[in-house]
């Protein structure tokens, strides 16, 4: 099947080309990335579940991660997620402000 936007319609007119301005395109891609951020965060925080854990009474498992290293990883991942969210919010605010009718950087 062909896409209706590729050729003329039944009346012989061609469909108008879809054009998005750069700012709105970038804002939409940023919103798409922001929607994937919770999934990325869940994957980051689930990584320690894959690490081998030593059992009490057994010899230490080779390659086992200590609890302190796991906690450092969790808090580091948490800080990275906070910084990423802050950057997303800042960039969204800057791009949205330039699209406002009052001018660049001004919003109501």
N, C-alpha and C positions, 0 to 999 in steps of 0.2 A: 504494500500500500504506500501511497505517496502522502507526504505531509501537505495539508491544505495551504500552508503558508508558502510552499515552494512555487506554486503555479497560480494561474488565474482562477477565480471562483466561477460560479454558474453564470454570472452576468458578464463575464469576460474581463472583469477588473482584477488586477493583481492585489494581493493582500499587502497592507502597509508593513514596512520593515519595523521590527521591534528594536528600539534603541533605548538603552539605559545610560544615563549620565554616569561619569566615572565615580562621582561621590556616592550616588545611590547604590551603584554596583559594589563599591568597596564596603559600604555600610551593610549591605545584605550579606556579603561574604563574612564580615566580622560577626554579624548576628548568627550566621551558620556555625562559625567556629565557637562562639559562646554557647551555643546549644550542645556542642560536643564536649565542652569543658567538664561537666559533671561525670561523664563517662571516663574521660581521661583521669580525673581525680580518683574515681573508684578503682581504676586499674592501678594507679600509683600506690594507693593505700592497701591494695590487695597483694602486692608483691611480697611482703613479709610472710604471707601464708604459704608461699612456696619454699621458704627456707627450711632446711632440716633442723629439727629440734632435738637436742640430746635428752634421752630418757634418764630418770634418776636410777642410780645403781649400775648403769651400763658404762662402758668406756665412752669418753666423749666422741661424738660423731665427727669424723673429719669434715671440715668445711662448715660446721655448725656456727651459727651467728649468735653472739651473746645478746641478752635482753637489752643491755645498754646501747649496743649498736643498732638494734631494731628500733628502739625509741628515738634515737638520733635520726634515723631514716624517716620515721613517721613525721616527726616535727619538721624536718627539712622539706619533705614533700608538702606538708601543710603550708609552710611559708612560701614555697614556690607557687602553690595554688592561689594563695592570697595575693601575691605580687602579680600573678597573671590576671586575676580578676580586676585588680586595681588598674592595670594597663588597659584592659578591655574597656573598663568604665571611662577612663580618661580619654582614650581615643574615640569612643562613641560620643562623648560629650563634645569633643572638639569638632568632629565631623558633623554632628547634628547642629551645632551652633552656627556653622557656616552655611547651612541650608535654611536657616530661619529667615523670614522676610525682613527682620530688622537689621540684618547685616551679619558680618563675621564676628563670632564670639559673643553676640548679644542675644539673649533669650528672655522671655518673660518669666 
